[in-house]
Structure formats: C-alpha cells, structure tokens
Amino acid sequence: MKDVLIGSFGLAVLGLLFGFILSMAYQKLKVKEDPRLAQLLDMLPGVNCGACGFASCRALAEHVLETNSVPESGCIPGGKEVNTKMSEMVGSTAGDFSSRKAVLLCCQSGPQRKTTADYTGPRSCQLAQLTATTTACKYGCMGFGDCVASCKFDALKMVDGLPVVDYAKCTGCGKCVQACPRNLFTLVDASKNTELFIPLCSNPEDTLETKKVCRAGCIGCGICTKLIKESPYYLKEKLAKLDIEKLKGQDLTPGVQKCPTKVIRKIVVNPDEQRQSS
C-alpha cells in the first residue's frame, strides 16, 4: 500500500512539473494577437467565400494587418464601404474598389426553351451536363439551380426555369460563376452604371443553328453595333457583346428596340442608386 501511495505521489509531482513547464513554454512562445484583428473580423461578412483570393475572412484580415494594405480586389461581398474602413484602419489609401454584380448570359425561359429529350437524372446542372438530354442549346441554362444552391447571400432564385439575380443582395462573390458548368454567369462592374442593356445569350453559332435550338438567342445580325453612334456593342463569334468600358451615356434604345430577337435586356445592377436618383 505504501508503494502505491509513493508511486501516485510521484506521478502527481511529475504531472504538476510538466504542467508548469508547458505553461511557461506557452507564455514564452505564444504569438501575441494584434487587437485590431478582432475589429477587422467584425467588419468582414464572415462568409469565408474565398472571392478575395484568401481561404477565409480571417486569412484576409491577417494579410491586411501584415501588409498594412487591402488587396486590390478587397472583400468583394463587403463592397466599397468595408474595404474603405479596412484601409483607414491600417492607414493606407483606399483603392478604387469596384462593385461587381453577377449577370446570367441566357434568357431562354421555360416557354422558350427547347429540349432534346426528357432528363430524368438528379436535378443538378453539373450532372446533367454529362448527358445529351437537357436543353437543345448546348450553351443555354439547364435550369436545375446549382447556382442558387451555391449563393450564400440568397441573391438567386429560380423563376420560370431561369435563375434571377436579386441585385440588392448580390455581392459579386463569384460563387455562381464557379457553380455553372456552362459558364453562363459573368461579373460586371456596377460602380459606374445603374442600368445596363446586355445581350443575354452565349450561343456563338450562326443564325440557322441558333434558331433551331432557341427562340430568344442572338442571331449575330449586328444591328446593335450599327444603329448607335460609337456603339459599345460588338460582335464576337457572331454573338453580340457589351463593352461596359465604352459606355459614355449613349442612348442605347435604338439597338434595343430594333433587336429582332429582343435578346438585349435591361438589367438594373444598382437598385439602391436608382431609387436615390428617382
């Protein structure tokens, strides 16, 4: 019994000794955390979307403190307000943080959509892309909503078989861009424009082939490039595109009204600014 007590006492002493050594080592080796880190984390949305190029909001905040500057892209979901506050905290000049918004380059809704056959597999665009039994247009939206599921800000919902963007909620994080297997989403700079008239089509085929598979597709007629002085529209692979950098307050309605397929649609990318100006 005596031996047991001596052994137990010895183990207890060793435990206390090792605990003391570990405590001293922790105090000696621990890295002191910058108190501003907690403030930065409170500013950031905390969704860890990765759109800034860092693995998490914390990683971005640590980078900001380490370099005393905010990366050029900044926190995309946070927008200009958050990025400016971060810049001010570390004493750097705020960059020209753009406000990006997602635009779906497809407008073939339910009634306009043609299909090759009934798809009976899992309701997933990624999986349906592996088959040939979805939309007749191999460039168009399949309508299964992978993009909606990927959005952490509830900025997308399915309406008549197409994802519709709520621009009051869209942060331009780019998750929908990554989720779409047909690369139908693009991010546009909405910092300088409240309204955009964009050709919502991704089919580069010629007129006959496009008309075979879609009732709303761009036929590459080029009317939008001809009717507007210094037109911001151009043709690429027989497909009308909008060069936002060339917008100079031109009246785009002639091209919009004369578009034979009405594929150029009005997109209000900054609804808050529109309300303020009205």
KEDREN-355020 format. One record per residue (C-alpha): x, y, z; chain. Coordinates in nm, 2 decimals. Layout:
N
     c1     c2     c3 chain
      X      Y      Z     A
...
This chain:
278
     c1     c2     c3 chain
   0.00   0.00   0.00     A
   0.29   0.23   0.09     A
   0.45   0.17  -0.26     A
   0.12   0.26  -0.43     A
   0.10   0.59  -0.24     A
   0.46   0.67  -0.32     A
   0.40   0.59  -0.69     A
   0.08   0.80  -0.70     A
   0.25   1.09  -0.53     A
   0.54   1.07  -0.77     A
   0.31   1.08  -1.07     A
   0.13   1.37  -0.93     A
   0.45   1.57  -0.88     A
   0.56   1.48  -1.23     A
   0.23   1.59  -1.37     A
   0.25   1.93  -1.19     A
   0.61   1.97  -1.30     A
   0.53   1.90  -1.67     A
   0.22   2.12  -1.65     A
   0.43   2.41  -1.51     A
   0.69   2.36  -1.79     A
   0.42   2.36  -2.06     A
   0.26   2.67  -1.91     A
   0.59   2.85  -1.91     A
   0.67   2.74  -2.27     A
   0.32   2.86  -2.38     A
   0.37   3.20  -2.22     A
   0.72   3.22  -2.38     A
   0.63   3.10  -2.73     A
   0.28   3.23  -2.78     A
   0.23   3.48  -3.06     A
   0.05   3.80  -2.94     A
  -0.26   3.87  -3.15     A
  -0.30   4.22  -3.29     A
  -0.61   4.36  -3.12     A
  -0.71   4.51  -3.45     A
  -0.77   4.16  -3.59     A
  -1.10   4.12  -3.39     A
  -1.21   4.46  -3.52     A
  -1.14   4.36  -3.88     A
  -1.32   4.03  -3.84     A
  -1.62   4.22  -3.71     A
  -1.62   4.44  -4.02     A
  -1.60   4.14  -4.26     A
  -1.91   3.95  -4.35     A
  -1.77   3.62  -4.22     A
  -1.90   3.40  -4.50     A
  -1.55   3.27  -4.60     A
  -1.65   3.27  -4.97     A
  -1.29   3.29  -5.10     A
  -1.37   3.55  -5.36     A
  -1.09   3.78  -5.23     A
  -0.83   3.50  -5.31     A
  -0.78   3.40  -4.94     A
  -0.91   3.09  -4.77     A
  -1.11   3.27  -4.51     A
  -1.21   3.61  -4.38     A
  -0.95   3.56  -4.10     A
  -0.68   3.50  -4.36     A
  -0.77   3.82  -4.54     A
  -0.77   4.02  -4.22     A
  -0.43   3.88  -4.12     A
  -0.29   3.97  -4.46     A
  -0.43   4.33  -4.43     A
  -0.25   4.37  -4.09     A
   0.07   4.21  -4.21     A
   0.10   4.43  -4.52     A
  -0.08   4.74  -4.39     A
  -0.29   4.74  -4.71     A
  -0.60   4.60  -4.86     A
  -0.56   4.38  -5.17     A
  -0.68   4.53  -5.49     A
  -0.99   4.31  -5.51     A
  -1.06   4.37  -5.14     A
  -1.35   4.20  -4.97     A
  -1.60   4.16  -5.26     A
  -1.91   4.08  -5.05     A
  -1.82   4.37  -4.82     A
  -1.81   4.62  -5.10     A
  -1.65   4.96  -5.10     A
  -1.77   5.06  -4.75     A
  -1.60   4.76  -4.58     A
  -1.28   4.79  -4.79     A
  -1.25   5.16  -4.72     A
  -1.29   5.11  -4.34     A
  -1.02   4.84  -4.35     A
  -0.79   5.07  -4.54     A
  -0.84   5.35  -4.29     A
  -0.77   5.12  -4.00     A
  -0.42   5.03  -4.13     A
  -0.35   5.38  -4.26     A
  -0.34   5.30  -4.63     A
  -0.51   5.48  -4.92     A
  -0.84   5.32  -5.02     A
  -0.83   5.17  -5.37     A
  -1.10   5.21  -5.63     A
  -1.29   4.90  -5.51     A
  -1.55   4.81  -5.78     A
  -1.89   4.68  -5.71     A
  -1.93   4.36  -5.90     A
  -2.26   4.21  -5.99     A
  -2.34   3.87  -6.15     A
  -2.53   3.86  -6.48     A
  -2.67   3.55  -6.64     A
  -2.59   3.55  -7.01     A
  -2.90   3.34  -7.11     A
  -3.27   3.44  -7.14     A
  -3.44   3.13  -7.27     A
  -3.70   3.09  -7.00     A
  -3.94   2.79  -6.97     A
  -4.17   2.87  -7.27     A
  -3.87   2.95  -7.50     A
  -3.66   2.65  -7.40     A
  -3.62   2.36  -7.64     A
  -3.51   2.02  -7.52     A
  -3.36   1.72  -7.69     A
  -3.53   1.47  -7.46     A
  -3.67   1.45  -7.10     A
  -3.39   1.44  -6.85     A
  -3.47   1.20  -6.56     A
  -3.14   1.21  -6.37     A
  -3.05   1.40  -6.05     A
  -3.16   1.77  -6.05     A
  -2.81   1.90  -6.09     A
  -2.66   2.11  -6.37     A
  -2.31   1.96  -6.31     A
  -2.45   1.60  -6.36     A
  -2.69   1.69  -6.64     A
  -2.41   1.85  -6.83     A
  -2.27   1.49  -6.87     A
  -2.57   1.38  -7.07     A
  -2.71   1.49  -7.40     A
  -3.07   1.50  -7.28     A
  -3.11   1.85  -7.15     A
  -3.15   2.17  -7.34     A
  -3.13   2.17  -7.72     A
  -2.90   2.47  -7.69     A
  -2.57   2.33  -7.56     A
  -2.48   2.68  -7.44     A
  -2.80   2.76  -7.25     A
  -2.91   2.74  -6.89     A
  -3.03   2.40  -6.79     A
  -3.24   2.54  -6.50     A
  -3.15   2.30  -6.22     A
  -3.03   2.57  -5.99     A
  -2.68   2.47  -5.89     A
  -2.60   2.85  -5.89     A
  -2.89   2.91  -5.65     A
  -2.76   2.65  -5.41     A
  -2.41   2.80  -5.42     A
  -2.52   3.15  -5.33     A
  -2.46   3.23  -4.96     A
  -2.64   3.56  -4.98     A
  -2.98   3.44  -5.10     A
  -2.94   3.66  -5.41     A
  -3.06   3.40  -5.66     A
  -3.39   3.23  -5.71     A
  -3.55   3.02  -5.99     A
  -3.82   3.19  -6.19     A
  -3.98   3.01  -6.49     A
  -3.68   2.78  -6.52     A
  -3.41   3.06  -6.51     A
  -3.21   3.19  -6.21     A
  -3.29   3.55  -6.14     A
  -3.05   3.78  -5.96     A
  -3.16   4.00  -5.67     A
  -2.92   4.28  -5.72     A
  -3.00   4.44  -5.38     A
  -2.85   4.12  -5.23     A
  -2.58   4.02  -5.49     A
  -2.23   4.08  -5.36     A
  -2.05   3.97  -5.67     A
  -1.86   3.70  -5.48     A
  -1.85   3.48  -5.79     A
  -1.98   3.15  -5.64     A
  -2.25   3.13  -5.91     A
  -1.97   3.17  -6.18     A
  -1.79   2.87  -6.03     A
  -2.11   2.66  -5.99     A
  -2.23   2.70  -6.35     A
  -2.09   2.42  -6.58     A
  -2.17   2.62  -6.89     A
  -2.00   2.94  -6.77     A
  -2.32   3.15  -6.82     A
  -2.25   3.39  -6.54     A
  -2.03   3.69  -6.58     A
  -1.93   3.96  -6.32     A
  -1.98   4.32  -6.43     A
  -1.86   4.64  -6.27     A
  -2.17   4.81  -6.14     A
  -1.99   5.10  -5.97     A
  -2.04   5.34  -6.26     A
  -2.37   5.22  -6.40     A
  -2.71   5.18  -6.25     A
  -2.87   5.03  -6.56     A
  -2.71   4.81  -6.83     A
  -2.86   4.68  -7.16     A
  -2.69   4.35  -7.21     A
  -2.73   4.08  -7.48     A
  -2.83   3.78  -7.27     A
  -2.71   3.50  -7.49     A
  -2.40   3.27  -7.50     A
  -2.47   3.08  -7.83     A
  -2.19   3.17  -8.09     A
  -2.35   2.96  -8.37     A
  -2.48   3.11  -8.69     A
  -2.84   3.23  -8.73     A
  -2.98   2.90  -8.86     A
  -2.83   2.68  -8.59     A
  -2.93   2.93  -8.31     A
  -3.29   2.95  -8.43     A
  -3.31   2.57  -8.43     A
  -3.24   2.54  -8.06     A
  -3.37   2.87  -7.91     A
  -3.64   3.12  -7.97     A
  -3.46   3.40  -7.79     A
  -3.10   3.36  -7.89     A
  -2.87   3.62  -8.05     A
  -2.85   3.58  -8.43     A
  -2.55   3.80  -8.48     A
  -2.72   4.05  -8.71     A
  -2.51   4.34  -8.57     A
  -2.80   4.59  -8.57     A
  -2.70   4.70  -8.22     A
  -2.35   4.78  -8.34     A
  -2.47   4.99  -8.63     A
  -2.76   5.20  -8.50     A
  -2.58   5.36  -8.21     A
  -2.30   5.62  -8.26     A
  -1.98   5.49  -8.11     A
  -2.17   5.18  -8.01     A
  -2.05   4.99  -7.70     A
  -2.18   4.67  -7.86     A
  -1.96   4.45  -8.08     A
  -1.98   4.11  -8.23     A
  -1.76   3.82  -8.12     A
  -1.80   3.48  -8.29     A
  -2.14   3.60  -8.43     A
  -2.25   3.69  -8.08     A
  -2.34   4.05  -7.96     A
  -2.14   4.17  -7.66     A
  -2.15   4.48  -7.45     A
  -1.82   4.66  -7.37     A
  -1.90   4.84  -7.05     A
  -1.58   5.05  -7.07     A
  -1.72   5.21  -7.38     A
  -2.04   5.33  -7.22     A
  -2.05   5.71  -7.24     A
  -2.41   5.79  -7.17     A
  -2.52   5.69  -7.52     A
  -2.89   5.63  -7.59     A
  -2.90   5.25  -7.64     A
  -3.27   5.23  -7.70     A
  -3.24   5.22  -8.09     A
  -3.04   4.90  -8.07     A
  -3.26   4.75  -7.80     A
  -3.58   4.83  -7.99     A
  -3.46   4.70  -8.32     A
  -3.31   4.38  -8.19     A
  -3.51   4.12  -8.39     A
  -3.49   3.86  -8.11     A
  -3.52   4.10  -7.82     A
  -3.21   3.94  -7.66     A
  -3.08   4.27  -7.53     A
  -3.24   4.31  -7.19     A
  -3.24   4.59  -6.93     A
  -3.05   4.50  -6.61     A
  -3.07   4.72  -6.30     A
  -2.75   4.64  -6.13     A
  -2.76   4.91  -5.87     A
  -3.12   4.93  -5.75     A
  -3.03   5.14  -5.44     A
  -2.88   5.41  -5.66     A
  -3.18   5.41  -5.89     A
  -3.41   5.47  -5.60     A
  -3.20   5.75  -5.47     A
  -3.19   5.92  -5.81     A
  -3.56   5.89  -5.88     A
